[in-house]
Amino acid sequence: MKPINKVAIIGTGVIGASWAAFYLSKGFQVSAFDPAVDAELNLKNRVQTYLLDLFELAEEQTTSSDHYVSDTLKNLTFYQNLADAVKDADFIQENGPERIDLKKDLYAQLTQNCPKDSIIASSSSGLKISDIQHDCLYPERIVLGHPFNPPHLLPLVEIIGGEKTQANYIHDAFEFYTFLGKKPILIQKEVKGHVANRLQSAIWREAFYLVSEGVCSAEDIDIAITNGPGLRWAIFGPYLNMQLANQHGFKAAMHHLGEPMSEWWADMHPYTLSEEKIEMLNEETQQFVKKLGDKNLQLLRDQALLRSLKMRKELDLP
Ligand SMILES: NC(=O)c1ccc[n+]([C@@H]2O[C@H](COP(=O)([O-])OP(=O)(O)OC[C@H]3O[C@@H](n4cnc5c(N)ncnc54)[C@H](O)[C@@H]3O)[C@@H](O)[C@H]2O)c1
């Protein structure tokens, strides 16, 4: 595998800025590009905040957090054009808007300007690499490197290639993310939404359906998840939880639960969003948000994530 020293972050919104902080924290030179007005300022502000999270997570702290942030930021360079940002990048993490027309144009430009053997990983939440790589130069090095928000904290990265991707680049991307301490999974077949987003959206579909049908409130759904199955899901996933659902393991649990669960599945309906439903669900959500007063929800989430990540490491959870 070609040595990776310089990482380019293309698109520096929510996901790109978080990735930038992550790669900087691993000691890389990071170049960045985003065409938005104020993109450079927004990126630097966000990266500063995320670096403080990463400082807190680090096992050894040999300097103060202020020094850490200012020293690390020196390795970040923002460019006013795409070509300069990618011209000598060894690894490119792309985080542009989730629109196939835009991604296709972006990849056509990207691949004309970066070294021909640099790995290009897309953060796309649901687009297929086969569609993205269609009009590119050297499409064999384009892979999916789909993170979970916020990527500077959450370890999961979903990896798959498209029809034109070569297996060695998929392998190298997997090795690279693993080396950086991420938890990649290798997806075997291209499906819309990959794996983790399909799982999430299955839950969201039912969460929206139940509230739309007046079964319970948005607040009830959130309480049911975070005080019930969600607590277990942060420890083990659906398979290991099913293994533990019966003293004789997975098969016995499925024999016990399988039939009622099949009936629940048969009772679940396709759910289609409309403006009216979004209005109603938003109203419900804002009532819950209001009840929480002036709590900074993003800060709370990230602090809880930091503790949870430390706990997962301490207990060596899979
Ligand atoms: N938000 C999430 O929870 C999440 C999670 C995982 C993956 N993703 C994926 O990450 C990608 C980015 O999502 P986001 O949430 O950061 O969106 P965002 O809107 O916050 O950021 C997108 C950025 O791309 C920039 N951009 C627009 N045109 C561009 C171009 N031609 N070249 C480079 N940059 C351009 C925009 O100015 C913007 O800053 C999407 O593919 C999305 O599916 C999002």
The ligand as an SDF file (V2000), in Angstrom:
LIG
                    3D

 44 48  0  0  0  0  0  0  0  0999 V2000
  -25.0440   14.4220    8.2400 N   0  0  0  0  0  0  0  0  0  0  0  0
  -24.9270   13.1390    8.5210 C   0  0  0  0  0  0  0  0  0  0  0  0
  -25.4240   12.6490    9.5420 O   0  0  0  0  0  0  0  0  0  0  0  0
  -24.1180   12.2400    7.6180 C   0  0  0  0  0  0  0  0  0  0  0  0
  -23.5890   11.0540    8.1500 C   0  0  0  0  0  0  0  0  0  0  0  0
  -22.7740   10.2560    7.3400 C   0  0  0  0  0  0  0  0  0  0  0  0
  -22.5240   10.5990    6.0230 C   0  0  0  0  0  0  0  0  0  0  0  0
  -23.0750   11.7600    5.5240 N   0  0  0  0  0  0  0  0  0  0  0  0
  -22.7570   12.0860    4.1220 C   0  0  0  0  0  0  0  0  0  0  0  0
  -21.7160   13.0460    4.1160 O   0  0  0  0  0  0  0  0  0  0  0  0
  -21.8560   13.8960    2.9780 C   0  0  0  0  0  0  0  0  0  0  0  0
  -21.9160   15.3420    3.4620 C   0  0  0  0  0  0  0  0  0  0  0  0
  -23.0260   15.5010    4.3110 O   0  0  0  0  0  0  0  0  0  0  0  0
  -23.1030   16.6920    5.3860 P   0  0  0  0  0  0  0  0  0  0  0  0
  -24.1650   16.2870    6.3560 O   0  0  0  0  0  0  0  0  0  0  0  0
  -21.7510   17.0280    5.8620 O   0  0  0  0  0  0  0  0  0  0  0  0
  -23.6780   17.8620    4.4670 O   0  0  0  0  0  0  0  0  0  0  0  0
  -23.3810   19.4330    4.6120 P   0  0  0  0  0  0  0  0  0  0  0  0
  -24.4410   20.0860    3.8180 O   0  0  0  0  0  0  0  0  0  0  0  0
  -23.2030   19.8060    6.0290 O   0  0  0  0  0  0  0  0  0  0  0  0
  -21.9730   19.5920    3.8670 O   0  0  0  0  0  0  0  0  0  0  0  0
  -21.8130   19.4890    2.4820 C   0  0  0  0  0  0  0  0  0  0  0  0
  -20.7340   20.4680    2.0830 C   0  0  0  0  0  0  0  0  0  0  0  0
  -20.3980   20.2710    0.7220 O   0  0  0  0  0  0  0  0  0  0  0  0
  -20.0910   21.5480    0.1930 C   0  0  0  0  0  0  0  0  0  0  0  0
  -20.1300   21.5150   -1.2690 N   0  0  0  0  0  0  0  0  0  0  0  0
  -21.1100   21.9040   -2.1160 C   0  0  0  0  0  0  0  0  0  0  0  0
  -20.7200   21.7300   -3.3900 N   0  0  0  0  0  0  0  0  0  0  0  0
  -19.4590   21.2170   -3.3430 C   0  0  0  0  0  0  0  0  0  0  0  0
  -18.5060   20.8600   -4.3250 C   0  0  0  0  0  0  0  0  0  0  0  0
  -18.7770   20.9450   -5.6290 N   0  0  0  0  0  0  0  0  0  0  0  0
  -17.3020   20.4080   -3.9190 N   0  0  0  0  0  0  0  0  0  0  0  0
  -17.0030   20.2930   -2.6090 C   0  0  0  0  0  0  0  0  0  0  0  0
  -17.8680   20.6240   -1.6340 N   0  0  0  0  0  0  0  0  0  0  0  0
  -19.0820   21.0780   -1.9960 C   0  0  0  0  0  0  0  0  0  0  0  0
  -21.1190   22.4670    0.8000 C   0  0  0  0  0  0  0  0  0  0  0  0
  -20.7100   23.8420    0.7320 O   0  0  0  0  0  0  0  0  0  0  0  0
  -21.1780   21.9300    2.2220 C   0  0  0  0  0  0  0  0  0  0  0  0
  -20.2940   22.6110    3.0910 O   0  0  0  0  0  0  0  0  0  0  0  0
  -23.1140   13.4460    2.2360 C   0  0  0  0  0  0  0  0  0  0  0  0
  -22.7510   12.5690    1.1980 O   0  0  0  0  0  0  0  0  0  0  0  0
  -23.8800   12.7130    3.3230 C   0  0  0  0  0  0  0  0  0  0  0  0
  -24.7290   11.7150    2.7980 O   0  0  0  0  0  0  0  0  0  0  0  0
  -23.8440   12.5940    6.2860 C   0  0  0  0  0  0  0  0  0  0  0  0
  1  2  1  0
  2  3  2  0
  2  4  1  0
  4  5  1  0
  4 44  2  0
  5  6  2  0
  6  7  1  0
  7  8  2  0
  8  9  1  0
  8 44  1  0
  9 10  1  0
  9 42  1  0
 10 11  1  0
 11 12  1  0
 11 40  1  0
 12 13  1  0
 13 14  1  0
 14 15  2  0
 14 16  1  0
 14 17  1  0
 17 18  1  0
 18 19  2  0
 18 20  1  0
 18 21  1  0
 21 22  1  0
 22 23  1  0
 23 24  1  0
 23 38  1  0
 24 25  1  0
 25 26  1  0
 25 36  1  0
 26 27  1  0
 26 35  1  0
 27 28  2  0
 28 29  1  0
 29 30  1  0
 29 35  2  0
 30 31  1  0
 30 32  2  0
 32 33  1  0
 33 34  2  0
 34 35  1  0
 36 37  1  0
 36 38  1  0
 38 39  1  0
 40 41  1  0
 40 42  1  0
 42 43  1  0
M  CHG  2   8   1  16  -1
M  END
$$$$
